[in-house]
Amino acid sequence: MAYDEYLADRIRRQLKEKKTHFTELKMMGGLCFKVDNKMLCGIHIDKKYGDSLLMARIGESVYKTELEKSQCLPMDFTGRPMRGYIFVTPEGFDTEDDLSYWLDLCINFNPLAKASKPKKKKAK
């Protein structure tokens, strides 16, 4: 398991309290939460950082402002940051109110987010 199960439970509980229907998908060594078949947020234990990170899909309109916070890092899997996505360090989601803040940003952006194109299955 490459993610914090306690953090996953906290996210599940808050999404249920917010009456947000979600699905989960294990991917990239972590856990992704999806709403309307679009990525909402994710969690994983980052080897470089050495702790759990919350990946938040917040959109480009608030990206620069939120990235200025000390508990935020650019989401960078490939050497090039993905705009509209950030990593939040544990200090940023320590309390339930803190976690709720990030989930609300993700939920508010979700209707504006584009869904990934379904992958075509290869013919055998």
Stockholm file with secondary structure:
# STOCKHOLM 1.0

chainA/1-124         MAYDEYLADRIRRQLKEKKTHFTELKMMGGLCFKVDNKMLCGIHIDKKYGDSLLMARIGESVYKTELEKSQCLPMDFTGRPMRGYIFVTPEGFDTEDDLSYWLDLCINFNPLAKASKPKKKKAK
#=GR chainA/1-124 SS CCSCHHHHHHHHHHHHHTTCCCEEEEETTEEEEEETTEEEEEEEEETTTTEEEEEEECCHHHHHHHHTSTTEEECCSSSSCCTTEEEECGGGSSSHHHHHHHHHHHHHHGGGSCCCCCCCCCCC
#=GC SS_cons         CCSCHHHHHHHHHHHHHTTCCCEEEEETTEEEEEETTEEEEEEEEETTTTEEEEEEECCHHHHHHHHTSTTEEECCSSSSCCTTEEEECGGGSSSHHHHHHHHHHHHHHGGGSCCCCCCCCCCC
//
